[in-house]
Structure formats: structure tokens, C-alpha cells
């Protein structure tokens, strides 16, 4: 099922194209406000971990998980903040349709990377507190939860 927006149906709101774009842009910005702070705090937290004493106790696999988690978190931060930079560069250039479409794609990709980063954080925490098996189980359950709540439920609702 393709991911689109409310353009897939006829205009039920009796609004102009410009009004629809303005509404979509405002809605997207509100959604980004919710996730931007969290992903930025997560990224900052992850960047401090190598400077902690217990970080050296991570084995090679968990160091790889850590680095993948940092990459996902930074990538998520970049993608979720990108619409703001794009808006500044395209401001008053009459490109709102392109801005909304690109920002929609950035937000979706940023949320996927955020889910991966959070899954990695779960693995790291469970590894440090319990063990590798617990880390794998907890990370797997977290990934299933993210996929279910952030993907399957909304896609089912679209149908």
C-alpha cells in the first residue's frame, strides 16, 4: 500500500490547494516539534557514552551496535531537522508543494532511523544491566513494538 497523504481522496475540506499545503505544512511542523527535541537529546546522550568508564566493557559486537545506533540517531536528527533548513532556503520561492512533499519523506525516513536508534539503545542498556541474550530479546521486542505501533497500525487505519 503506497504511503501518500490526504490528496488520495477528493478535497473533503473545501479548501484551495494553497490552503491545503499550508495546513499540511503546519501539521508536519507540529509533528516534527514532538520528535526533534527527543531525538536531539538521544543523540547528545549517545555522544557522551564513549567517555564513560564502563564503555570499555562493551565487546566488539556491542561497540558495533553502539556505532550503528549513533549513526541512526544522527541520521534521524539530520532528517527531522532538514525541513527547517529547507524552509529557510525556499522561503518565499513559491515551492511549498515541493517543500511539503520532501519534508514528508524526510520525516518518514527520520522516524525509521529513530526507531532503529531506540532499538539500539534498548540493546545497549539491557546488555550493560543483564547480558547479551537479554539485549537481543529486548531489542527484538522493541523493534516489533515500533514496527507495529508506528507502521502497521497506521497503515491498517489507512485501508
N, C-alpha and C positions, 0 to 999 in steps of 0.2 A: 504494500500500500504506500503510495508516494506521500511524502510529507509536503504539505503546502500550507496555505493559510486560508482565511475566510473568503478568499477570492474564488474558491472552488464552487461556491454557491452563488446564486444571484444576490445582488445587493439587497439584503433584507433590512438595512438600516435607513434607506432612503437618504444616502449621503453622496456627495460628489467624490470623485477619485482623489482629489486633494484632501478632503476631509477624512477619507478612509486611510490614506497614507499618514496623515497627522495622528490619527487615532492609533494606528499600528505602531508608529514610531514612539508615541508616548507609552503605550503598553510595553513595548520592548525595553524602553529605558527603565521603567519601573521594575521589570523582571531582572534586569542587569543590576540594579541597585541592591537587590536582595542577595545576589550571589557574589558580586565584586568584592565586598568587604571580607566575606568569609574566605574566598579563595586567596585574597592577598594576605590575610592573617595566616592561613595554612602555609603559604609559600614562605613567608617570613620565618615561621616556626621551623619548617624543614631546613631552611638555610642555616639555622643555628646548630642543628644536631651534630654535625661533624666536630664541633668544638666542645662537645660534652665528653666527659671521661669515659662513660660506658659505650660510646660509639665504637671504640676499638674492639669491643667484644663481638661485634657483628661478624659473621663468617662471610666468605666471598659471595655466596648466593644472596644473603640479606643486604650486603652492600650494593649488589646489583639491583635488588628491589628498591633500596633507598634511592639510588640514582635514577631509576625509571620513574619513581614517584616524584622526584624533584622535577624531572623533565615534563611530566604530565601536569604538575602543578603550575610550573612557569608557563607552559603552553596554554593552559586554561586561563591564566591571568592575562596573557597577551590577547587571546581571542575574545575574552569577555570585556576587555577594556578597548579593544580595537574600534568598536562603533563610535566611541567618543572621539578618538583621533580622526576617524573618517569624517565624522560630522564637522569637525573643525576645518578640515581641508576642503570639504564640499559645501560648506555653509554658503547660502545664497547663490548657489550654482544651478539651482533647479534640477537637482539629481536625487530628490527624496526617494523616488521609486527604487533606484539602484542602491541607495543607502539602506533602505529598509530590507531589501532582498539580501544584500551582502551581510548585513548585521544579523539577520535571521540565521543565516548559515554559520556565521561566526559563533553565535550564541549556542546553537546546537552542538557544534564541534567542541566548544569550550565546556559545555556541560558533560559531554562524553569524557573529556580529559579530566574534569573534576571528579567524576565517578571513579575513574582509574586511579587518580591520586588518592582519593579517600580509601579505596580498596588497599592501596599500598601502605597507607598509614595504619590501617587496621592490622595488616600483616606485621608491620614493624612493631607495633605496640604488643600484640599477642606473642610475638617472638621474644621480646625483651621480658615480658612478665611470665610467660609459661614456657613454650617451646615451639619448635618448627612445625610440628603437626598441628598444634592449636592455631598457629599463624595461618597455615594453609586452609584449615577448616573455616576459621573466622573470615579470612579474606574471600573465600569462595561464597560464603553466606552473604557477606556484604555486597559482593558483585551481583549475586542473584537478586538481592533486595533492590539495588539501584536499577538493574535492568527491568525488574517488574514494576516498580513504582514510577520510574522516570521514562519508561519506554512502553511496556506492554499495556499498562492501564490507560495511558492517554491514547495510544493507537486504537485500542478497543473502543474507547469512547468516540473516536472519530468515525468509526464504521457505522 
